[in-house]
Amino acid sequence: MCEHAAALRAAENDLATHRQRHATLTTWLHNPTHDLTARTALAQLLGLPAPADTPNTRRGTQ
């Protein structure tokens, strides 16, 4: 088991980094203060569901 401990630790660190980046991206994609067109384009590029439209952007007040 000790021979794989370093590889396991590296994989866990990579996974933690990936989870943090995913959380940051998700927060940005669903933040209505950012341009809906940009958020939608990025989600589409990454193969993610499009962010929901908000009442403010539907009224054109963004």
BELVENFEN-V825929 format. One record per helix or strand of 2 or more residues. SS is the DSSP state (a for helix, b for strand). FROM is the first residue (numbers start at 1). TO is the last residue. If there is no record, write none. Layout:
SS FROM TO
SS FROM TO
This chain:
a 2 29
a 36 45
a 55 58
